[in-house]
Amino acid sequence: MHKRGIIHRDLKPENVLLDSQMHVKITDFGTAKILDPPQRPDEGSGGILDSDMSGRDRANSFVGTAEYVSPELLTEKNACKASDLWAFGCIIYQLLAGRPPFKAVNEYLTFQKIVNLDYEFPKGFPPVARDLVERLLVADPTRRLPIEHIKNHEFFKGITWGRGLWKQKPPRLKPYVPPPPEPIKLNGNTNDDSFPPNINTAQSQNNRPYPRVITELPPPSQLDIEWSPVLTRPNERILKMGNLTVSSSPAPHRSQNRHGNGDSDAPKKLSRFFGGATTKKRQRLVIATSAGRVIIVPSGGDEKKAKLEVSLLQSDTHYRSSTDLKGHSSWIIDTRDKHLVFEEKKFPEEEGNLRKTKALQIDSDKLERSVATSKTGFAVF
């Protein structure tokens, strides 16, 4: 592609297709930049860096997808051939880690992560692939690993480049199978102590299930990938999500003044004037995650941006479920400064029905388990 004088400028997994022979095809050239015809070898130095970084090989316009744009596009407002190599490194990272290396709750914070090279490799990331990614995700485009060196990297060992590549049999795709977890030693005890106290070694040889510690996570689901802009914690997964009515009001203790007594008429008047003491009720899409977070986004799911997020791990955050006299269930979160009530939208035919609302998407048991998971670092099933 680069030899033909084209900078793609929007490389990402969605634009990489596989044909019937499992060969890669690049699509979506709508934002590509067609460069001037390349010079012949005798008309210039022909060096690798010259071909990737020369002034005539730059495009001065801002295009691309937030998670894959290069630092030079954000700081200098131009892209070059090396910008595609940056995106290539992001794609390799995502194919192995399950998410892009640079991801935040909004585009601005994502850009800040890119400029500051703020990313980390998850546990178990292959060392050879890590070396390649680290050589591609370099802020200075002139120091990025050039294409010829990429082809010779150990990551592509065994690949026949050139016309022979089209005759080479592609590797077979295999389903992901998490490796078995290593025995966990608690307080220096032997491996036998990794079983629960009420289960001995003889019982463990039976087929009866027993609680075990899961230390490996499967790849993210399509839903997790779709909502990755708001899943900013390592290995964070969606437990439940659904459209709910969210009522938000100030925390009750905020009505007291700084001396702790109830004489706070002036602040109350100001709060009423600015709407701070009123209860706001909105339809929102609510997401409960494995990191012990409740994320509130605009209803409908079209906008992947968080309106509000609450961490259930905070010491001053409390949550509980509640059922009114009509049998309608709700879920309540009290933080240091907010009182939030989550409930399903009531339909007329449900009025007077004493059965509990079964479509409420937040599961207290799963959330409590996710909070315990986030505190201990293990998920117990």
C-alpha positions as CSV (number, residue, x, y, z in Angstrom):
1,M,0.0,0.0,0.0
2,H,2.8,2.4,0.9
3,K,4.8,1.5,-2.1
4,R,1.8,2.6,-4.2
5,G,1.9,6.0,-2.5
6,I,-1.1,5.6,-0.3
7,I,-1.4,6.4,3.4
8,H,-4.6,4.8,4.8
9,R,-4.9,7.0,7.9
10,D,-7.7,4.9,9.4
11,L,-6.3,1.4,10.0
12,K,-8.3,-0.5,12.7
13,P,-9.6,-4.0,13.1
14,E,-12.9,-3.1,11.5
15,N,-11.1,-2.2,8.3
16,V,-9.1,-5.5,8.1
17,L,-11.0,-8.3,6.4
18,L,-10.3,-11.9,5.6
19,D,-11.1,-13.5,2.2
20,S,-12.1,-17.1,1.6
21,Q,-8.4,-18.1,1.7
22,M,-7.9,-16.3,5.1
23,H,-5.7,-13.7,3.4
24,V,-5.9,-10.1,4.7
25,K,-7.7,-7.4,2.8
26,I,-7.7,-3.8,3.7
27,T,-10.9,-1.8,3.2
28,D,-12.4,1.7,3.7
29,F,-10.0,4.0,1.8
30,G,-12.4,7.0,2.2
31,T,-10.0,9.0,4.3
32,A,-6.8,7.7,2.6
33,K,-4.2,10.1,1.2
34,I,-2.8,9.5,-2.3
35,L,0.8,10.9,-2.4
36,D,2.8,12.1,-5.3
37,P,4.4,9.4,-7.4
38,P,7.5,8.1,-5.6
39,Q,10.9,9.0,-6.8
40,R,13.0,6.4,-8.5
41,P,16.0,5.0,-6.5
42,D,18.5,7.1,-8.5
43,E,16.5,10.3,-7.8
44,G,17.0,10.2,-4.0
45,S,18.5,8.4,-1.2
46,G,15.8,5.8,-1.0
47,G,16.3,5.2,2.7
48,I,13.7,3.6,4.8
49,L,13.1,6.6,7.0
50,D,13.0,8.9,4.0
51,S,10.3,6.9,2.4
52,D,8.3,6.9,5.6
53,M,8.9,10.4,6.9
54,S,9.7,12.8,4.0
55,G,7.7,16.0,3.8
56,R,6.0,15.0,0.5
57,D,4.7,11.9,2.2
58,R,2.7,13.8,4.8
59,A,-1.0,14.6,4.9
60,N,-2.1,17.7,6.8
61,S,-5.6,16.9,7.8
62,F,-7.1,15.3,10.9
63,V,-8.8,12.0,10.2
64,G,-9.0,8.6,11.8
65,T,-10.5,6.8,14.8
66,A,-9.6,8.1,18.3
67,E,-8.1,4.9,19.7
68,Y,-5.7,4.4,16.7
69,V,-4.6,7.9,15.8
70,S,-0.8,8.6,16.1
71,P,0.8,11.2,18.4
72,E,2.1,13.3,15.5
73,L,-1.5,13.7,14.2
74,L,-2.5,15.1,17.6
75,T,0.5,17.3,18.2
76,E,1.6,18.4,14.7
77,K,-1.8,17.9,12.9
78,N,-0.2,15.8,10.1
79,A,0.1,12.1,9.3
80,C,2.8,10.1,7.5
81,K,3.4,6.5,6.5
82,A,4.7,5.8,9.9
83,S,1.3,6.8,11.3
84,D,-0.1,3.6,9.7
85,L,2.6,1.7,11.5
86,W,1.4,3.1,14.8
87,A,-2.1,1.9,14.0
88,F,-0.6,-1.5,13.0
89,G,0.9,-1.8,16.5
90,C,-2.4,-0.9,18.1
91,I,-4.1,-3.6,16.1
92,I,-1.6,-6.3,17.1
93,Y,-2.1,-5.3,20.7
94,Q,-5.9,-5.5,20.5
95,L,-5.9,-8.9,18.7
96,L,-3.9,-10.3,21.6
97,A,-5.2,-8.3,24.6
98,G,-8.9,-8.0,23.5
99,R,-8.9,-4.2,23.6
100,P,-7.0,-1.2,22.2
101,P,-3.9,-0.1,24.2
102,F,-5.3,3.5,24.5
103,K,-8.9,3.7,25.8
104,A,-10.6,6.1,28.1
105,V,-14.2,7.3,28.8
106,N,-14.0,10.0,26.2
107,E,-11.9,11.0,23.2
108,Y,-10.1,13.8,25.0
109,L,-8.8,11.5,27.7
110,T,-8.0,8.9,25.0
111,F,-5.9,11.5,23.2
112,Q,-4.1,12.3,26.4
113,K,-3.2,8.7,26.9
114,I,-1.8,8.5,23.3
115,V,0.3,11.6,23.6
116,N,1.7,10.4,27.0
117,L,2.1,6.8,25.9
118,D,-0.1,5.8,28.8
119,Y,-0.7,2.1,28.3
120,E,0.3,-1.2,29.9
121,F,0.4,-4.8,28.8
122,P,-1.9,-7.3,30.5
123,K,-0.6,-10.3,32.3
124,G,0.3,-13.1,29.9
125,F,1.0,-10.9,26.9
126,P,3.4,-12.8,24.6
127,P,7.0,-11.4,25.1
128,V,7.8,-11.5,21.3
129,A,4.6,-9.6,20.5
130,R,5.3,-7.2,23.3
131,D,8.7,-6.4,21.8
132,L,7.2,-5.7,18.4
133,V,4.4,-3.5,19.9
134,E,6.9,-1.5,21.9
135,R,8.9,-0.8,18.8
136,L,5.8,0.4,16.9
137,L,4.1,2.5,19.7
138,V,6.9,5.1,19.8
139,A,6.0,8.8,20.0
140,D,8.7,9.9,17.6
141,P,7.6,8.5,14.1
142,T,11.2,8.6,12.9
143,R,12.1,6.0,15.6
144,R,9.3,3.6,14.8
145,L,10.3,0.2,13.4
146,P,10.3,0.5,9.6
147,I,8.4,-2.0,7.4
148,E,11.5,-4.0,6.3
149,H,12.5,-4.5,10.0
150,I,9.0,-5.5,10.9
151,K,9.1,-8.3,8.3
152,N,12.3,-9.6,9.8
153,H,11.0,-9.5,13.4
154,E,10.7,-12.7,15.3
155,F,7.0,-12.3,15.5
156,F,6.7,-13.1,11.8
157,K,9.2,-16.0,11.9
158,G,8.2,-18.6,9.3
159,I,6.3,-16.1,7.1
160,T,7.3,-16.1,3.4
161,W,7.1,-12.6,2.1
162,G,6.5,-11.6,-1.5
163,R,4.5,-13.7,-4.0
164,G,5.1,-16.8,-2.0
165,L,2.9,-15.4,0.7
166,W,-0.2,-16.0,-1.4
167,K,0.7,-19.6,-1.9
168,Q,1.4,-20.2,1.8
169,K,-1.3,-22.1,3.7
170,P,-2.8,-19.8,6.4
171,P,-2.8,-21.0,10.0
172,R,-5.9,-22.6,11.2
173,L,-8.1,-20.6,13.6
174,K,-8.6,-22.3,16.9
175,P,-11.1,-21.5,19.7
176,Y,-9.6,-19.8,22.7
177,V,-9.2,-22.1,25.7
178,P,-8.0,-20.5,28.9
179,P,-4.9,-22.2,30.4
180,P,-5.6,-24.0,33.7
181,P,-4.8,-21.8,36.7
182,E,-1.7,-22.6,38.7
183,P,-2.2,-23.9,42.2
184,I,-2.4,-21.1,44.7
185,K,-0.5,-21.2,47.9
186,L,-2.0,-19.4,50.9
187,N,0.3,-18.4,53.7
188,G,3.1,-20.7,52.5
189,N,0.9,-23.8,52.7
190,T,1.2,-26.7,50.3
191,N,-0.8,-27.1,47.1
192,D,-3.3,-29.4,48.9
193,D,-4.4,-26.4,51.0
194,S,-5.7,-24.7,47.8
195,F,-8.9,-26.8,48.2
196,P,-11.7,-25.5,50.4
197,P,-11.4,-26.7,54.1
198,N,-14.4,-29.0,53.8
199,I,-13.1,-30.8,50.6
200,N,-10.2,-33.2,50.9
201,T,-8.0,-34.5,48.1
202,A,-10.0,-37.8,47.7
203,Q,-13.2,-35.9,47.2
204,S,-11.6,-33.6,44.7
205,Q,-10.9,-36.5,42.5
206,N,-14.6,-37.0,42.0
207,N,-16.6,-35.2,39.3
208,R,-18.5,-33.2,41.9
209,P,-18.0,-29.4,41.4
210,Y,-16.3,-27.3,44.0
211,P,-15.6,-23.6,44.3
212,R,-12.4,-22.7,42.6
213,V,-10.4,-19.5,42.0
214,I,-10.4,-18.2,38.4
215,T,-7.3,-16.3,37.5
216,E,-7.7,-16.2,33.7
217,L,-10.5,-14.3,31.9
218,P,-11.8,-15.3,28.5
219,P,-11.6,-12.8,25.7
220,P,-14.1,-9.9,25.8
221,S,-17.5,-10.5,24.3
222,Q,-18.7,-8.4,21.4
223,L,-20.7,-6.4,23.9
224,D,-17.6,-5.6,25.9
225,I,-15.7,-4.6,22.8
226,E,-18.6,-2.4,21.7
227,W,-18.6,-0.6,25.0
228,S,-14.9,-0.5,25.5
229,P,-14.9,3.4,25.5
230,V,-16.4,3.3,29.0
231,L,-14.8,0.1,30.2
232,T,-11.6,1.7,31.4
233,R,-10.4,-0.7,34.1
234,P,-8.1,-3.6,33.3
235,N,-10.0,-6.8,32.3
236,E,-13.3,-5.0,33.0
237,R,-16.4,-6.9,31.8
238,I,-20.2,-6.1,31.6
239,L,-22.3,-8.0,34.1
240,K,-25.7,-6.5,33.4
241,M,-27.1,-3.6,31.4
242,G,-30.5,-2.2,30.7
243,N,-32.6,1.0,30.3
244,L,-33.8,2.2,33.7
245,T,-35.3,5.3,35.2
246,V,-32.6,7.0,37.2
247,S,-33.6,9.5,40.0
248,S,-30.7,11.6,41.2
249,S,-30.9,14.0,44.2
250,P,-28.3,15.4,46.7
251,A,-27.3,13.2,49.6
252,P,-29.4,13.9,52.7
253,H,-26.4,14.9,54.9
254,R,-25.6,17.7,52.5
255,S,-28.5,19.7,53.9
256,Q,-26.4,20.3,57.1
257,N,-24.0,23.2,57.2
258,R,-20.3,23.0,57.9
259,H,-20.9,23.1,61.7
260,G,-23.0,19.9,61.5
261,N,-26.3,21.5,62.7
262,G,-29.5,21.8,60.7
263,D,-29.4,25.6,60.3
264,S,-28.7,25.8,56.6
265,D,-31.5,27.9,55.3
266,A,-29.3,30.1,53.1
267,P,-27.6,27.2,51.3
268,K,-31.0,25.5,50.8
269,K,-32.4,28.7,49.2
270,L,-29.4,28.9,46.8
271,S,-29.8,25.2,46.1
272,R,-33.4,25.6,45.2
273,F,-32.6,28.6,43.1
274,F,-30.0,26.7,41.0
275,G,-31.9,23.5,41.0
276,G,-29.3,21.7,43.2
277,A,-31.8,20.4,45.7
278,T,-34.3,19.0,43.2
279,T,-34.7,15.4,42.2
280,K,-33.9,14.8,38.6
281,K,-35.4,11.8,36.9
282,R,-34.1,10.6,33.5
283,Q,-34.2,7.5,31.3
284,R,-30.7,6.1,31.2
285,L,-28.8,3.0,30.1
286,V,-27.2,1.6,33.2
287,I,-24.2,-0.8,33.1
288,A,-22.9,-2.8,36.0
289,T,-19.3,-4.0,35.5
290,S,-17.0,-6.6,37.0
291,A,-14.8,-3.8,38.4
292,G,-17.5,-2.9,40.9
293,R,-18.7,0.1,38.9
294,V,-22.1,1.3,37.9
295,I,-21.9,3.4,34.7
296,I,-24.7,5.6,33.5
297,V,-24.9,6.5,29.8
298,P,-27.5,8.2,27.6
299,S,-30.5,5.9,26.9
300,G,-30.6,4.1,23.6
301,G,-26.9,3.1,23.6
302,D,-25.9,5.2,20.6
303,E,-23.5,7.4,22.5
304,K,-20.7,5.5,24.2
305,K,-19.9,8.2,26.8
306,A,-20.5,8.0,30.5
307,K,-22.8,10.6,32.1
308,L,-22.0,9.4,35.5
309,E,-20.1,6.6,37.1
310,V,-20.1,5.3,40.6
311,S,-17.5,3.0,42.2
312,L,-19.0,0.6,44.7
313,L,-15.6,0.1,46.2
314,Q,-15.5,3.5,47.9
315,S,-15.9,3.3,51.7
316,D,-18.5,6.0,51.7
317,T,-20.7,4.4,49.0
318,H,-23.6,2.1,50.1
319,Y,-26.1,0.3,48.0
320,R,-29.2,-1.8,48.7
321,S,-32.4,-3.1,47.0
322,S,-35.9,-2.0,47.9
323,T,-39.5,-3.1,47.1
324,D,-42.5,-0.8,47.5
325,L,-46.0,-1.7,48.5
326,K,-47.0,-2.4,44.9
327,G,-44.2,-4.9,44.5
328,H,-42.0,-2.7,42.3
329,S,-38.3,-3.3,42.8
330,S,-35.7,-0.5,42.9
331,W,-32.0,-0.3,43.6
332,I,-30.5,2.5,45.6
333,I,-27.0,3.8,45.8
334,D,-25.9,6.5,48.3
335,T,-22.6,8.2,47.8
336,R,-20.9,11.1,49.6
337,D,-22.9,13.6,47.6
338,K,-25.6,11.8,45.7
339,H,-28.7,9.7,46.3
340,L,-29.4,7.5,43.2
341,V,-32.5,5.4,42.7
342,F,-32.7,2.9,39.8
343,E,-36.1,1.5,38.8
344,E,-37.7,0.0,35.8
345,K,-40.1,2.1,33.8
346,K,-43.6,1.4,35.1
347,F,-46.2,0.5,32.5
348,P,-50.0,1.0,33.1
349,E,-50.7,-2.7,32.9
350,E,-48.2,-3.4,35.7
351,E,-49.9,-1.0,38.2
352,G,-51.4,-3.0,41.1
353,N,-49.4,-6.1,40.1
354,L,-47.7,-7.4,43.3
355,R,-45.1,-9.5,41.5
356,K,-41.6,-8.2,41.7
357,T,-40.2,-6.4,38.6
358,K,-38.3,-9.1,36.8
359,A,-36.7,-7.0,34.1
360,L,-34.6,-4.9,36.4
361,Q,-31.2,-5.4,35.0
362,I,-29.0,-4.8,38.0
363,D,-28.3,-8.0,40.0
364,S,-27.2,-7.3,43.6
365,D,-25.6,-10.7,44.1
366,K,-23.4,-10.3,41.0
367,L,-22.5,-6.8,42.0
368,E,-21.5,-7.8,45.5
369,R,-19.4,-10.6,43.9
370,S,-17.7,-8.1,41.6
371,V,-16.9,-5.8,44.5
372,A,-15.3,-8.7,46.3
373,T,-13.5,-9.6,43.1
374,S,-12.1,-6.1,42.7
375,K,-10.9,-6.0,46.3
376,T,-9.2,-9.3,46.3
377,G,-8.1,-9.6,42.7
378,F,-9.8,-13.0,42.2
379,A,-13.2,-14.1,41.1
380,V,-14.7,-16.9,43.1
381,F,-17.3,-19.1,41.5
